[in-house]
Amino acid sequence: YIYKTGDHGILNEEGYIDFLGRKDSQVKIRGYRVELGEIENCLITHKDVIKTVVMDFKNEQGMKNIYAFVISRNNFNASELKLYLQNML
């Protein structure tokens, strides 16, 4: 059976599917599915944020973390932005 999971793959010569990635920006972090685009959409609503990119990255221990890169109009610190995002919940 083939299911629509949002994953891209190809059927190899042995009959197995080789995973190529996702067609969206959803990642799995510590068992939770996270949509990176949703985080970007929240960040961009801040009055000083001009552009943002959110990505996941594996550290040396193999743990995935989420990183957000932000271009802003004015200087502000990460704690201010973190508080802004927490107030959105």
Backbone hydrogen bonds in HBPLUS format (Angstrom, degrees):
<---DONOR---> <-ACCEPTOR-->    atom                        ^
c    i                          cat <-CA-CA->   ^        H-A-AA   ^      H-
h    n   atom  resd res      DA  || num        DHA   H-A  angle D-A-AA Bond
n    s   type  num  typ     dist DA aas  dist angle  dist       angle   num
A0023-LYS N   A0006-GLY O   2.91 MM  17  5.74 160.9  1.95 158.5 161.8     1
A0008-HIS N   A0021-GLY O   2.58 MM  13  5.33 165.6  1.59 169.1 164.9     2
A0020-LEU N   A0008-HIS O   2.74 MM  12  5.26 170.9  1.75 149.6 147.1     3
A0010-ILE N   A0018-ASP O   3.08 MM   8  5.35 147.1  2.20 136.4 144.9     4
A0018-ASP N   A0010-ILE O   2.78 MM   8  5.35 163.3  1.81 160.8 160.5     5
A0012-ASN N   A0016-TYR O   2.72 MM   4  5.52 168.6  1.74 173.7 172.2     6
A0015-GLY N   A0012-ASN O   3.01 MM   3  5.44 162.1  2.04 115.0 120.5     7
A0036-LEU N   A0025-SER O   3.12 MM  11  5.53 164.0  2.14 139.2 137.1     8
A0027-VAL N   A0034-VAL O   2.79 MM   7  5.30 161.1  1.82 154.1 158.5     9
A0034-VAL N   A0027-VAL O   2.70 MM   7  5.30 169.0  1.72 163.7 167.6    10
A0029-ILE N   A0032-TYR O   2.78 MM   3  5.23 158.4  1.82 157.6 157.4    11
A0032-TYR N   A0029-ILE O   2.92 MM   3  5.23 168.0  1.94 120.6 123.1    12
A0038-GLU N   A0035-GLU O   3.07 MM   3  5.51 134.8  2.28 107.6 118.9    13
A0040-GLU N   A0036-LEU O   3.06 MM   4  6.42 159.4  2.11 150.0 155.7    14
A0041-ASN N   A0037-GLY O   2.91 MM   4  6.12 154.8  1.97 143.3 150.2    15
A0042-CYS N   A0038-GLU O   3.07 MM   4  6.32 147.4  2.18 141.6 149.3    16
A0043-LEU N   A0039-ILE O   2.95 MM   4  6.22 164.2  1.97 154.6 158.9    17
A0044-ILE N   A0040-GLU O   2.97 MM   4  6.12 159.6  2.01 154.6 159.3    18
A0045-THR N   A0042-CYS O   3.23 MM   3  5.54 150.0  2.33 104.9 113.4    19
A0046-HIS N   A0043-LEU O   3.13 MM   3  5.81 165.3  2.15 118.9 123.4    20
A0049-VAL N   A0046-HIS O   3.14 MM   3  5.47 156.7  2.19 113.3 120.3    21
A0073-ARG N   A0048-ASP O   2.66 MM  25  5.05 152.4  1.73 145.0 155.0    22
A0050-ILE N   A0071-ILE O   2.74 MM  21  5.54 166.6  1.76 154.9 158.8    23
A0051-LYS N   A0071-ILE O   3.32 MM  20  5.16 159.4  2.36 133.2 137.2    24
A0071-ILE N   A0051-LYS O   2.81 MM  20  5.16 163.2  1.84 157.8 157.8    25
A0053-VAL N   A0069-PHE O   2.93 MM  16  5.23 150.7  2.02 144.6 153.2    26
A0069-PHE N   A0053-VAL O   2.80 MM  16  5.23 167.9  1.81 159.0 163.2    27
A0055-MET N   A0067-TYR O   2.87 MM  12  5.43 159.7  1.91 156.3 163.2    28
A0067-TYR N   A0055-MET O   2.79 MM  12  5.43 169.4  1.80 168.1 171.8    29
A0057-PHE N   A0065-ASN O   2.94 MM   8  5.52 148.5  2.04 151.8 160.8    30
A0065-ASN N   A0057-PHE O   2.95 MM   8  5.52 151.3  2.04 144.2 151.7    31
A0059-ASN N   A0063-MET O   2.90 MM   4  5.53 161.0  1.94 147.9 150.2    32
A0062-GLY N   A0059-ASN O   2.95 MM   3  5.29 162.0  1.98 115.3 120.1    33
A0080-GLU N   A0077-ASN O   3.17 MM   3  5.55 127.6  2.46 104.8 116.9    34
A0081-LEU N   A0077-ASN O   3.40 MM   4  6.82 157.3  2.46 147.9 153.6    35
A0082-LYS N   A0078-ALA O   2.86 MM   4  6.06 155.6  1.92 150.9 158.5    36
A0083-LEU N   A0079-SER O   2.94 MM   4  6.08 160.3  1.98 146.1 150.7    37
A0084-TYR N   A0080-GLU O   3.00 MM   4  6.24 154.1  2.07 142.7 150.2    38
A0085-LEU N   A0081-LEU O   2.99 MM   4  6.28 158.2  2.03 149.3 154.0    39
A0086-GLN N   A0082-LYS O   2.94 MM   4  6.23 154.7  2.00 148.6 156.0    40
A0087-ASN N   A0083-LEU O   2.99 MM   4  6.21 149.4  2.09 147.7 155.4    41
A0088-MET N   A0085-LEU O   3.09 MM   3  5.15 146.5  2.21  98.7 109.0    42
A0089-LEU N   A0086-GLN O   3.26 MM   3  5.68 154.5  2.33 107.7 114.3    43
